[in-house]
Amino acid sequence: MKRDIHLIPISRQHHQMLMLAQLLKKNAPPYKGLPSDLVGKAHYALLKFKTLIKPHFQNEEDNLIAKLRNYDPDVEQLCQEILEEHQNLEESFEQIRQHHLSEDILDTLGKQLELHIRKEERVFFQMIQEKLKPEEMEKIGQNLI
């Protein structure tokens, strides 16, 4: 299904986040201009969390999920799952910030981040595009950045 125009800005951010997820996984190939060592990847991940992911989560929570709560039981269930995943991901980034570093921790975070993004793109966004009327999508999309 083609992505609704109002969700495109969030989808573009997801692409950047997927790049980070791939970088963090074990045996990731080198990416031009991106760190390849454990400490460099951790610093890069924390920078992306601060500048991209945390604001992205806040935008989704304030401008999408908050407006979809109580819309429909299926949507409500997915909203709750997304919120829980945001919390789990924030805790994983906090582990790194507290210098709990290992290849396994970064690999787990990369996989966790990828699964979360895929769920939003393939399940959550698809569902709301199918259930919401065009005028509802437009109203929600007015505040998404």
C-alpha positions as CSV (number, residue, x, y, z in Angstrom):
1,M,0.0,0.0,0.0
2,K,1.3,3.4,-0.9
3,R,2.2,5.6,2.1
4,D,-0.3,8.3,2.9
5,I,1.2,11.7,2.2
6,H,0.7,12.8,5.9
7,L,2.9,9.9,7.1
8,I,5.7,10.4,4.6
9,P,7.8,12.7,6.9
10,I,7.8,10.0,9.6
11,S,8.6,7.3,7.1
12,R,11.6,9.3,5.9
13,Q,12.9,9.5,9.5
14,H,12.4,5.7,9.7
15,H,14.8,5.3,6.8
16,Q,17.5,7.1,8.7
17,M,16.8,5.0,11.8
18,L,17.0,1.8,9.8
19,M,20.5,2.8,8.7
20,L,21.5,3.1,12.4
21,A,19.9,-0.3,13.1
22,Q,22.0,-1.9,10.4
23,L,25.2,-0.2,11.6
24,L,24.7,-1.5,15.2
25,K,24.3,-5.1,14.2
26,K,27.1,-7.6,14.5
27,N,29.1,-8.1,11.4
28,A,27.7,-4.9,9.8
29,P,29.6,-3.9,6.7
30,P,31.5,-0.7,6.8
31,Y,29.4,2.3,5.9
32,K,31.2,5.2,4.3
33,G,31.6,8.1,6.7
34,L,30.1,6.1,9.7
35,P,32.0,4.6,12.6
36,S,33.1,1.0,12.5
37,D,34.4,0.5,16.1
38,L,32.3,-0.3,19.1
39,V,32.9,3.0,20.9
40,G,32.3,5.0,17.7
41,K,29.1,3.2,17.0
42,A,27.9,3.8,20.5
43,H,28.6,7.5,20.3
44,Y,26.9,7.7,17.0
45,A,23.9,5.8,18.3
46,L,23.6,8.2,21.2
47,L,23.9,11.2,19.0
48,K,21.2,9.8,16.7
49,F,19.0,9.1,19.7
50,K,19.3,12.6,20.9
51,T,18.9,14.4,17.6
52,L,16.5,12.1,15.6
53,I,15.0,9.2,17.5
54,K,13.9,10.8,20.8
55,P,12.2,13.8,18.9
56,H,10.7,11.3,16.5
57,F,9.2,9.2,19.3
58,Q,7.9,12.4,21.0
59,N,6.3,13.5,17.7
60,E,4.6,10.1,17.2
61,E,3.4,10.0,20.8
62,D,2.1,13.6,20.9
63,N,0.8,14.0,17.3
64,L,-0.2,10.5,16.2
65,I,-0.7,8.0,19.0
66,A,-2.4,10.5,21.3
67,K,-4.9,11.3,18.6
68,L,-5.6,7.6,17.8
69,R,-6.1,6.4,21.4
70,N,-9.6,5.0,21.8
71,Y,-10.2,5.2,18.0
72,D,-10.6,1.5,17.5
73,P,-9.6,-1.6,19.6
74,D,-7.1,-2.8,17.1
75,V,-5.5,0.6,16.7
76,E,-5.5,1.0,20.5
77,Q,-3.7,-2.3,20.9
78,L,-1.0,-1.2,18.4
79,C,-0.7,2.2,20.0
80,Q,0.0,0.5,23.3
81,E,2.6,-1.8,21.8
82,I,4.3,1.1,20.1
83,L,4.5,3.1,23.3
84,E,6.0,0.0,25.1
85,E,8.5,-0.4,22.4
86,H,9.5,3.3,22.6
87,Q,10.1,2.8,26.3
88,N,12.1,-0.4,25.8
89,L,14.3,1.3,23.1
90,E,14.8,4.3,25.3
91,E,16.0,2.0,28.1
92,S,18.4,0.3,25.7
93,F,19.9,3.6,24.6
94,E,20.2,4.5,28.3
95,Q,22.3,1.3,28.9
96,I,24.7,2.5,26.2
97,R,24.8,6.0,27.7
98,Q,25.8,4.5,31.0
99,H,28.7,2.8,29.2
100,H,27.3,-0.7,29.2
101,L,28.9,-1.5,25.9
102,S,29.4,-4.7,24.1
103,E,28.9,-6.0,20.6
104,D,25.9,-8.0,21.9
105,I,24.2,-5.0,23.4
106,L,24.6,-3.0,20.2
107,D,23.5,-5.9,18.1
108,T,20.4,-6.4,20.2
109,L,19.6,-2.7,20.0
110,G,20.0,-2.7,16.2
111,K,17.6,-5.7,15.9
112,Q,15.1,-4.2,18.4
113,L,15.1,-0.9,16.5
114,E,14.7,-2.5,13.1
115,L,11.8,-4.6,14.3
116,H,10.1,-1.6,15.8
117,I,10.4,0.4,12.6
118,R,9.2,-2.4,10.5
119,K,6.1,-2.8,12.7
120,E,5.3,0.8,12.5
121,E,5.7,0.8,8.7
122,R,4.2,-2.5,7.8
123,V,1.5,-2.9,10.4
124,F,0.7,0.3,12.3
125,F,0.8,2.8,9.4
126,Q,-1.0,0.3,7.1
127,M,-3.8,-0.2,9.7
128,I,-4.4,3.5,10.3
129,Q,-4.4,4.2,6.5
130,E,-7.0,1.5,6.1
131,K,-9.2,2.5,9.0
132,L,-9.1,6.3,9.0
133,K,-11.0,8.4,6.5
134,P,-8.9,10.8,4.3
135,E,-10.1,13.8,6.4
136,E,-9.0,12.1,9.6
137,M,-5.6,11.4,8.1
138,E,-5.3,15.0,7.1
139,K,-6.3,16.2,10.6
140,I,-3.7,13.9,12.2
141,G,-1.1,14.9,9.6
142,Q,-1.3,18.6,10.2
143,N,0.9,18.4,13.3
144,L,3.3,15.6,12.2
145,I,6.8,16.8,11.5
